């Protein structure tokens, strides 16, 4: 039986899909069995982001009862497992009411990349989850949308809700972690640094942890993962020197 973590945001463009992929890679690095599920059945991006070709079997096929969920799992060259959503116009949209039952047939941790917003699909994804990650950026508009998403998750009976602050630069105009926690009334599990290495990794269709293991974002992702798992993580020494060669 799996543990299901949904990655949701009330606002598009906060880096939700990129986070989902890289968080999954971090979990795998910590020795966990993990599968990324693209549940955005209208605008799927996980398969595209990982450079997977157009695949014959998708999440929609599973939800429609055409194939078993285990037959929809594809392996990225890094070893990361993915259940993609179809990019076909004919398969756009799907009934997600059976999502939890389907995903519980899997083993390990399931990371659901959700569509942005607070529509019925997002509600179904949150209902299917054991843990809800609300992704936001350190700016007022994104945090306001995060607050709405948190309220939705709480109204659906979820109590394991965490905020992830993504694309943090540390500039003076950004909201701080303490300010975001106060506004959201929800713990911030971690902050992920804005990192040009993520853009390079996205271009090369590979998680940043594999391409640039000593980058700021990679270290942040490991801290997040260790905190969620309740284990200690110590970054390797001489990070500055390692980053000089980690390009």
Secondary structure as UniProt FT lines:
FT   STRAND          2..8
FT   TURN            12..13
FT   HELIX           16..29
FT   TURN            30..31
FT   STRAND          34..38
FT   HELIX           46..49
FT   TURN            50..51
FT   HELIX           59..63
FT   TURN            64..65
FT   HELIX           69..72
FT   STRAND          74..75
FT   TURN            77..78
FT   STRAND          81..83
FT   HELIX           89..91
FT   TURN            97..98
FT   HELIX           99..103
FT   TURN            104..105
FT   STRAND          108..113
FT   HELIX           120..127
FT   STRAND          131..137
FT   HELIX           140..155
FT   TURN            156..157
FT   STRAND          161..168
FT   TURN            172..173
FT   HELIX           177..184
FT   STRAND          188..193
FT   HELIX           196..203
FT   TURN            204..205
FT   HELIX           208..211
FT   TURN            213..214
FT   HELIX           216..229
FT   HELIX           239..244
//
